[in-house]
Amino acid sequence: MKTSDRSVNSEWLPKLSDLRPANIDEALRFTREWAAAAAGVPGAPSVLNVACRKQGWGRMYFDRSIVQQPLKLAGRVFAHGLGTHADGEIVLRANQPIKALRAWVGMDDNEDARGHESNKGSAGRLVFAVLSGDKELWHSPALGVASEPARVELAAGGVRELRLTVREINGNIARAHADWADVEVELVDGTVVRPVDGVFADQQLPADVQPFSFKLGGRPSSELLPGWPVTRKSRAGADGAAVQVVTWRDPQSGLECEMEQQTFAGFPAVEWVMRFRNTGKKDTSLIEDIRPLDMAWAATGDAQLRRSVGSQCRVMDFQYQVDPLAAGQAISMVGGGGGRPSEYWLPFFNLQTGGTGAITAVGWSGQWAADYARDGAGGVRIRAGQELTRLVLHPGEEIRTPRIALLFWSGDPQASHNTLRRFILAHHAPKTDGHTAVAPVCAATWGGMESVCHLQQIADIRAHKLAYDYYWIDAGWYGPA
């Protein structure tokens, strides 16, 4: 029963420009790069991501040495490169195959290193190497602070990832300052890229493997999709969103796998929904374990998962909590039991790793599941979607998955929550006459009461002019008449 009329506009809501979180421009740039790589958009920017997996002392610096001075090898100064410390490992990842790597390497020639006891004399201490997986592609002789820099110039053979390692051969890493100078990677299309500093520099973009997964006839999608023809279409979406529709088609069975992706001007958010349709003349093979979100996120330091419990009519309903995610640990969640999507957990999760993070939202009014599993190598695997999928599609049948949204951020996690709220208000909240609709104020009652009691309460509300929008009769309508 509607008890009053209210007209509310939302002009009081703050604009994104009024509450810009830290590094929003970097988050926007990373979102564009991530979305373009996920959709395999031709002409997407060439990106070289950098992750420091190991370092004997201090932290890695871009275009500076470990002591935050210009990179200097045997008196020669370099404007670009990576300053690190033995024993160390740096990973370079590209969003297309790597043709060649070029660099100069050696011990950084700074006053502190030259004057230290361990660096006196001409004996070399540091050995640099470039690896693809566990295969060594190149290594240097032992180099010291007075050694001429060694030149790296190698063919990478089309890999997407290279490991740059440096080790101290005498068992004493004191003042083992190491430089990878003038690092540049040539990609297969001829583009030359350098490592670029940034808060998302260690994050991997989707490349050969899409940010979703499924199995068809027991085979994983990561094996199947590279061999399926793919088509891409672009169009404008609502409220200025940009839409990419990417369709993979199995030439043998006619099964189509479609990802409809959206990005949004002014927000570091990307979202997508998957569809599977059988365009063939026979039943498909078994389709199972569909996860519209299946991606990797780098986490070399502390990691935390922010989340809120759902509602089971308890005093702790919607309680916000922060849980550490240690190496080797996994956190798994489901929305609830019996298809209730927010009984156990709300479908919004914020993974923080250092000063950056990714918020995941699962749009599904049924049984969903999400997993955050951290390995021992500094990565978190994020998987989310419908909890159970095991099915066959008949000819002409089509299904869709839960909608997935990612929002990337840097800085304060509370500011990221506000960015998510503003994104939802701008692109998902219902609108009335161009203004954000405000949820009705309801007088919630139990339906187990007799009708005469309901009528008396409604009369009392009117008598006291209480500004309820609706009189809400909850479960219990099966009770007394």
Disulfide bonds with the S-S distance in Angstrom:
none
